[in-house]
Amino acid sequence: MSVSFAVPQPVIAAVENSESGFPVRRVFCVGRNYAAHAREMGRDPDREPPFFFTKWSETVVPSGSVVPYPQSTSDFHYEAELVAAIGKSGRNLSTSEAHDHIFGYATGLDMTRRDLQLEARKSGRPWDTGKNVEASSPLGLIKPASETGPMNKGAIRMLVNDEVKQDADLDQLIWPVADIVSFLSKLYRIEPGDLIYTGTPAGVGPVVEGDHLRVEIDGLSSLDVTIGGPAQ
């Protein structure tokens, strides 16, 4: 008996000033990579080794999207993040080698069902139901690293309905981007198309239907999304 169904289309992220897109392969996210955010989540901000969780590529949606309010939560949170897009495969990279494997950078959001994440954390379970949610990884335009250089400093801001909620600097990252790429490459072979969400500053909080979210990072295109009604 034959089975017929539509083949899923790859997710293609937009690249600034280019008609060529960036095919998304995997999404890696770094947890608690700003000290102030670690404290607000009840954790010690000392420089412990970075840890990662993953999301499906289908969670990536472009700027201008309407992000549906997901089911099974009453505490849906924003987390503004710098995103590194990988353009070259590699394993066991040094921090100096890591920069050569970064294709570009973008603004991003790690939208989170916070109540489900905290329930999982309390029980010692994976964070998947809190983090790996449809349309939960909005992504701005990717700007090539050849134009930005290493992004180790610069303001990162989160605005909800034009009110600043997160306001920090990339130089406050506990693990800078090159360190993150190097560390990740010792766990997996990084591949072209991988996205790495590098962590969020303090100031995370809930959203409701109709909220307009905007992420700004110096030197990058802003990311704008609207929170929609319940997911169907």
BELKADA-V756420 format. One record per residue. N is the residue number from 1. RES is the residue in one small letter. PHI is phi as a letter, one per 20 degrees, with the letter a starting at -180 (999 if undefined). Layout:
BEGIN
n->N res->RES phi->PHI
n->N res->RES phi->PHI
END
This chain:
BEGIN
n->1 res->m phi->999
n->2 res->s phi->e
n->3 res->v phi->d
n->4 res->s phi->c
n->5 res->f phi->b
n->6 res->a phi->f
n->7 res->v phi->f
n->8 res->p phi->g
n->9 res->q phi->e
n->10 res->p phi->f
n->11 res->v phi->e
n->12 res->i phi->d
n->13 res->a phi->e
n->14 res->a phi->e
n->15 res->v phi->d
n->16 res->e phi->g
n->17 res->n phi->l
n->18 res->s phi->b
n->19 res->e phi->e
n->20 res->s phi->e
n->21 res->g phi->e
n->22 res->f phi->d
n->23 res->p phi->f
n->24 res->v phi->e
n->25 res->r phi->d
n->26 res->r phi->c
n->27 res->v phi->c
n->28 res->f phi->d
n->29 res->c phi->c
n->30 res->v phi->e
n->31 res->g phi->e
n->32 res->r phi->l
n->33 res->n phi->d
n->34 res->y phi->c
n->35 res->a phi->g
n->36 res->a phi->f
n->37 res->h phi->f
n->38 res->a phi->g
n->39 res->r phi->f
n->40 res->e phi->f
n->41 res->m phi->e
n->42 res->g phi->m
n->43 res->r phi->c
n->44 res->d phi->f
n->45 res->p phi->e
n->46 res->d phi->g
n->47 res->r phi->f
n->48 res->e phi->f
n->49 res->p phi->g
n->50 res->p phi->f
n->51 res->f phi->c
n->52 res->f phi->c
n->53 res->f phi->c
n->54 res->t phi->c
n->55 res->k phi->c
n->56 res->w phi->f
n->57 res->s phi->f
n->58 res->e phi->f
n->59 res->t phi->f
n->60 res->v phi->e
n->61 res->v phi->c
n->62 res->p phi->e
n->63 res->s phi->g
n->64 res->g phi->n
n->65 res->s phi->f
n->66 res->v phi->e
n->67 res->v phi->e
n->68 res->p phi->f
n->69 res->y phi->f
n->70 res->p phi->f
n->71 res->q phi->f
n->72 res->s phi->m
n->73 res->t phi->b
n->74 res->s phi->c
n->75 res->d phi->b
n->76 res->f phi->e
n->77 res->h phi->d
n->78 res->y phi->e
n->79 res->e phi->b
n->80 res->a phi->f
n->81 res->e phi->b
n->82 res->l phi->e
n->83 res->v phi->d
n->84 res->a phi->d
n->85 res->a phi->d
n->86 res->i phi->e
n->87 res->g phi->c
n->88 res->k phi->b
n->89 res->s phi->f
n->90 res->g phi->a
n->91 res->r phi->c
n->92 res->n phi->l
n->93 res->l phi->e
n->94 res->s phi->f
n->95 res->t phi->f
n->96 res->s phi->f
n->97 res->e phi->f
n->98 res->a phi->g
n->99 res->h phi->g
n->100 res->d phi->f
n->101 res->h phi->d
n->102 res->i phi->e
n->103 res->f phi->f
n->104 res->g phi->a
n->105 res->y phi->c
n->106 res->a phi->b
n->107 res->t phi->f
n->108 res->g phi->b
n->109 res->l phi->c
n->110 res->d phi->d
n->111 res->m phi->f
n->112 res->t phi->c
n->113 res->r phi->f
n->114 res->r phi->f
n->115 res->d phi->f
n->116 res->l phi->f
n->117 res->q phi->f
n->118 res->l phi->f
n->119 res->e phi->f
n->120 res->a phi->f
n->121 res->r phi->f
n->122 res->k phi->f
n->123 res->s phi->e
n->124 res->g phi->m
n->125 res->r phi->d
n->126 res->p phi->f
n->127 res->w phi->e
n->128 res->d phi->g
n->129 res->t phi->f
n->130 res->g phi->e
n->131 res->k phi->d
n->132 res->n phi->e
n->133 res->v phi->c
n->134 res->e phi->g
n->135 res->a phi->m
n->136 res->s phi->e
n->137 res->s phi->c
n->138 res->p phi->g
n->139 res->l phi->c
n->140 res->g phi->f
n->141 res->l phi->f
n->142 res->i phi->e
n->143 res->k phi->d
n->144 res->p phi->g
n->145 res->a phi->f
n->146 res->s phi->f
n->147 res->e phi->e
n->148 res->t phi->e
n->149 res->g phi->m
n->150 res->p phi->g
n->151 res->m phi->e
n->152 res->n phi->d
n->153 res->k phi->b
n->154 res->g phi->p
n->155 res->a phi->f
n->156 res->i phi->c
n->157 res->r phi->c
n->158 res->m phi->c
n->159 res->l phi->d
n->160 res->v phi->d
n->161 res->n phi->l
n->162 res->d phi->m
n->163 res->e phi->d
n->164 res->v phi->f
n->165 res->k phi->d
n->166 res->q phi->c
n->167 res->d phi->b
n->168 res->a phi->b
n->169 res->d phi->c
n->170 res->l phi->f
n->171 res->d phi->f
n->172 res->q phi->e
n->173 res->l phi->g
n->174 res->i phi->f
n->175 res->w phi->d
n->176 res->p phi->f
n->177 res->v phi->g
n->178 res->a phi->f
n->179 res->d phi->f
n->180 res->i phi->f
n->181 res->v phi->f
n->182 res->s phi->g
n->183 res->f phi->f
n->184 res->l phi->f
n->185 res->s phi->f
n->186 res->k phi->e
n->187 res->l phi->d
n->188 res->y phi->b
n->189 res->r phi->f
n->190 res->i phi->f
n->191 res->e phi->c
n->192 res->p phi->g
n->193 res->g phi->o
n->194 res->d phi->f
n->195 res->l phi->d
n->196 res->i phi->c
n->197 res->y phi->e
n->198 res->t phi->e
n->199 res->g phi->o
n->200 res->t phi->c
n->201 res->p phi->f
n->202 res->a phi->f
n->203 res->g phi->o
n->204 res->v phi->f
n->205 res->g phi->a
n->206 res->p phi->e
n->207 res->v phi->c
n->208 res->v phi->c
n->209 res->e phi->g
n->210 res->g phi->n
n->211 res->d phi->f
n->212 res->h phi->d
n->213 res->l phi->d
n->214 res->r phi->c
n->215 res->v phi->d
n->216 res->e phi->c
n->217 res->i phi->c
n->218 res->d phi->g
n->219 res->g phi->n
n->220 res->l phi->c
n->221 res->s phi->f
n->222 res->s phi->f
n->223 res->l phi->d
n->224 res->d phi->c
n->225 res->v phi->c
n->226 res->t phi->c
n->227 res->i phi->e
n->228 res->g phi->e
n->229 res->g phi->f
n->230 res->p phi->g
n->231 res->a phi->f
n->232 res->q phi->d
END
